[in-house]
Amino acid sequence: MKSEPTQPDRPDDPNWDWSSIYTVQTLETFTPLGPILHLKIRRHDENEITAPWQTLQRIKNDILGPDILAIEIYPTDARTINEANYRHLWTLPPTLSLPFGLHPLDRI
C-alpha cells in the first residue's frame, strides 16, 4: 500500500506551502520617504516563529517578489513593542536602497 505524499517542509522546495503554517497581513504605510509595505507574519497556532531565515525570505519572495528588498528591525529597548508572536518585514521605496550589505554589489 502506498503512503500519502507528504507536503515538502523546506522553504527551498518550490512545492513548499508556507500558508499552511503562516498568515501574512500586508499593509501599505505612507512615510516621508514614500509608500512602504509592511508584512506582519504569524503562525496559525500563535506560537513563536522560530523559522530559519530562508522561511521569511521565501514568504517575502512569494508575496513581494525576489527583487524587492525588505528589512527586519531590531529597535532600541525603549522603542520595543512585543505584544504578540509576529515577525515584521518592511520594504523600502523602490528609489531607495541600503548603503551596506553582505553582497559585493551592496558596497558603496
VOBAMAR-274567 format. One record per residue (C-alpha): y, z, x; residue number from 1; residue in one letter. Coordinates in steps of 0.5 Angstrom, whole numbers, plus 500, padded with zeros to 3 digits. Each point is the difference from the previous one (the first is absolute). Last residue first. Example, Ala and Ser with C-alpha at 12.3 -4.5 7.8 and 13.67 -1.06 7.14 Angstrom:
<atoms>
+-------+-----+------+-----+---------+
! north !  up ! east ! num ! residuo !
+-------+-----+------+-----+---------+
!   498 ! 514 !  527 !   2 !       S !
!   493 ! 502 !  498 !   1 !       A !
+-------+-----+------+-----+---------+
</atoms>
This chain:
<atoms>
+-------+-----+------+-----+---------+
! north !  up ! east ! num ! residuo !
+-------+-----+------+-----+---------+
!   604 ! 496 !  559 ! 108 !       I !
!   492 ! 502 !  499 ! 107 !       R !
!   497 ! 498 !  494 ! 106 !       D !
!   497 ! 494 !  502 ! 105 !       L !
!   496 ! 504 !  506 ! 104 !       P !
!   496 ! 503 !  494 ! 103 !       H !
!   501 ! 508 !  500 ! 102 !       L !
!   506 ! 501 !  496 ! 101 !       G !
!   508 ! 500 !  501 ! 100 !       F !
!   506 ! 497 !  497 !  99 !       P !
!   498 ! 501 !  493 !  98 !       L !
!   501 ! 494 !  496 !  97 !       S !
!   506 ! 498 !  495 !  96 !       L !
!   501 ! 493 !  496 !  95 !       T !
!   494 ! 501 !  496 !  94 !       P !
!   502 ! 507 !  497 !  93 !       P !
!   496 ! 505 !  503 !  92 !       L !
!   494 ! 502 !  496 !  91 !       T !
!   498 ! 507 !  498 !  90 !       W !
!   493 ! 504 !  500 !  89 !       L !
!   498 ! 506 !  497 !  88 !       H !
!   494 ! 504 !  500 !  87 !       R !
!   499 ! 505 !  494 !  86 !       Y !
!   496 ! 506 !  500 !  85 !       N !
!   505 ! 504 !  496 !  84 !       A !
!   507 ! 504 !  501 !  83 !       E !
!   501 ! 499 !  507 !  82 !       N !
!   507 ! 499 !  501 !  81 !       I !
!   503 ! 501 !  507 !  80 !       T !
!   507 ! 500 !  501 !  79 !       R !
!   501 ! 506 !  504 !  78 !       A !
!   493 ! 499 !  504 !  77 !       D !
!   503 ! 494 !  503 !  76 !       T !
!   497 ! 494 !  497 !  75 !       P !
!   494 ! 496 !  501 !  74 !       Y !
!   501 ! 493 !  497 !  73 !       I !
!   495 ! 494 !  499 !  72 !       E !
!   502 ! 493 !  501 !  71 !       I !
!   499 ! 494 !  497 !  70 !       A !
!   501 ! 493 !  504 !  69 !       L !
!   498 ! 494 !  495 !  68 !       I !
!   496 ! 494 !  504 !  67 !       D !
!   493 ! 502 !  497 !  66 !       P !
!   503 ! 500 !  493 !  65 !       G !
!   503 ! 505 !  495 !  64 !       L !
!   494 ! 503 !  496 !  63 !       I !
!   494 ! 497 !  503 !  62 !       D !
!   503 ! 501 !  507 !  61 !       N !
!   502 ! 507 !  499 !  60 !       K !
!   494 ! 502 !  497 !  59 !       I !
!   496 ! 498 !  506 !  58 !       R !
!   505 ! 503 !  505 !  57 !       Q !
!   499 ! 507 !  496 !  56 !       L !
!   493 ! 499 !  501 !  55 !       T !
!   500 ! 498 !  507 !  54 !       Q !
!   504 ! 506 !  502 !  53 !       W !
!   494 ! 505 !  498 !  52 !       P !
!   499 ! 503 !  493 !  51 !       A !
!   501 ! 507 !  500 !  50 !       T !
!   504 ! 500 !  493 !  49 !       I !
!   500 ! 507 !  497 !  48 !       E !
!   496 ! 501 !  494 !  47 !       N !
!   503 ! 497 !  493 !  46 !       E !
!   494 ! 497 !  498 !  45 !       D !
!   503 ! 493 !  499 !  44 !       H !
!   503 ! 501 !  507 !  43 !       R !
!   507 ! 499 !  501 !  42 !       R !
!   505 ! 494 !  503 !  41 !       I !
!   507 ! 500 !  498 !  40 !       K !
!   503 ! 493 !  503 !  39 !       L !
!   507 ! 500 !  500 !  38 !       H !
!   504 ! 493 !  500 !  37 !       L !
!   506 ! 499 !  503 !  36 !       I !
!   507 ! 497 !  498 !  35 !       P !
!   506 ! 499 !  505 !  34 !       G !
!   502 ! 504 !  506 !  33 !       L !
!   505 ! 505 !  495 !  32 !       P !
!   494 ! 501 !  496 !  31 !       T !
!   497 ! 498 !  494 !  30 !       F !
!   493 ! 502 !  498 !  29 !       T !
!   494 ! 496 !  497 !  28 !       E !
!   494 ! 504 !  499 !  27 !       L !
!   492 ! 498 !  500 !  26 !       T !
!   495 ! 505 !  498 !  25 !       Q !
!   493 ! 500 !  503 !  24 !       V !
!   494 ! 503 !  498 !  23 !       T !
!   494 ! 501 !  504 !  22 !       Y !
!   493 ! 500 !  500 !  21 !       I !
!   497 ! 495 !  496 !  20 !       S !
!   507 ! 496 !  502 !  19 !       S !
!   497 ! 500 !  507 !  18 !       W !
!   496 ! 494 !  499 !  17 !       D !
!   496 ! 498 !  506 !  16 !       W !
!   498 ! 493 !  500 !  15 !       N !
!   504 ! 497 !  505 !  14 !       P !
!   497 ! 506 !  505 !  13 !       D !
!   505 ! 502 !  505 !  12 !       D !
!   501 ! 506 !  495 !  11 !       P !
!   493 ! 502 !  500 !  10 !       R !
!   496 ! 503 !  495 !   9 !       D !
!   497 ! 494 !  497 !   8 !       P !
!   497 ! 501 !  493 !   7 !       Q !
!   493 ! 501 !  499 !   6 !       T !
!   495 ! 495 !  498 !   5 !       P !
!   495 ! 502 !  495 !   4 !       E !
!   493 ! 501 !  503 !   3 !       S !
!   495 ! 495 !  500 !   2 !       K !
!   493 ! 502 !  497 !   1 !       M !
+-------+-----+------+-----+---------+
</atoms>
